[in-house]
Amino acid sequence: MPLVSIIIPCYNQGRFLDTAIRSALAQSHQDVEVIVINDGSTDETEQVASRYEHDPRFHLINQSNSGLPAARNRGIRESNGLFLNFLDSDDWLESDMVRSLVAILDENPSIGFAYCDIQIVPADDSSENPYSVGKARQVINGDIFDSLIIGGYFPPQTVLIRRSVLDKIGNFDEMLGGHADYDLWLRAAVHGYKALYLDKKLAHYRMHGQNMSLNWQHMQATRKASLAKIAILFPDRLSEAVNRTIEDREQMHHAQTWLNDQYLELKQWVDELQKGKDWLEDQWQGLRKAVKARDQVILTLRQRLQELGADDPTKMEH
């Protein structure tokens, strides 16, 4: 079995860290190493992580605060796995996540990385979030560069990537903060590394009010920086992707226009049917009134005939 490195950077998320570590060590693919990078935390992170140092598969590295991408890079340098996973300390994995993605990479040696669906867990556990990675884009397998240009649609814990890919394209860009993983997937795709998606919710993303993704100013700035970097390094590839996106939008617009025309024709036909229905309803109501009036006349005549019969002596003799 290939060794898989699960790298867990942690900065002041000690209250969640235990769940992340236990999920990493509980993988059904036993040949794993779990590396926690304590990135200068001032909470209970070190104490929580230290509980697992008796396990030979576990390694704790303490360093001064350097930021999320730098912590991940430290984990890469300290790791030995052929495949790597980047698990944030407030998230966790299903026990079959690594085994399932290793199988995909083993069976498809030309694939650069595999990724799975995710379950988003609300802060208060009040309801299940319906988001699905597989439904976020039309193209989720093979060359996903165009899908990524639209925006990131899967977090790092869903991915198992080959070390050989990182050896070729480099590690996380430490200047890109919350979008350093987005930049990494973009660079992998632009270098020709294809991806395969597994439609199973094998990773969990915890919402708790302090997620980096909720810092919209930081996320907006780092997303722009990631795209600017790709535009500088790979202008032709980006322009092709943007052009295809525009063409797709134009095709969608034409399709929507056609659907609108069909809808208007259908609506007009339905309106005519409704008018016919209303006319028939009026005729039916009029007929009901006529029949009711006829029945009333017949009843009145019968009553009058009975009265006339009662007044006729010859009728009474009989």
Buried (B, 14 or more C-beta within 10 A) or exposed (E): EBBBBBBBBBBBBBBBBBBBBEBBBEBEBEBBBBBBBBBBBEBBBBEBBBEBEEEEBBBBBBEEEBBBBBBBBBBBEBBEBBBBBBBBBBBBBBEBBBBBBBBBBEEEEEBBBBBBBBBBBEEEEEEEEEBBBBEBBEBBBEBBBBBBBBEBBBBBBBBBBBBEBBEBBEBBBBBBBBBBBBBBBBBBBBBEBBBBBBEBBBBBBBBBEEBBEEBEEBBEBBBEBBBEBBEEEBEEBBEBBBEEBEEEEEEEEEEEEEEEEEEEEEEEEEEEEEEEEEEEEEEEEEEEEEEEEEEEEEEEEEEEEEEEEEEEEEEEEE
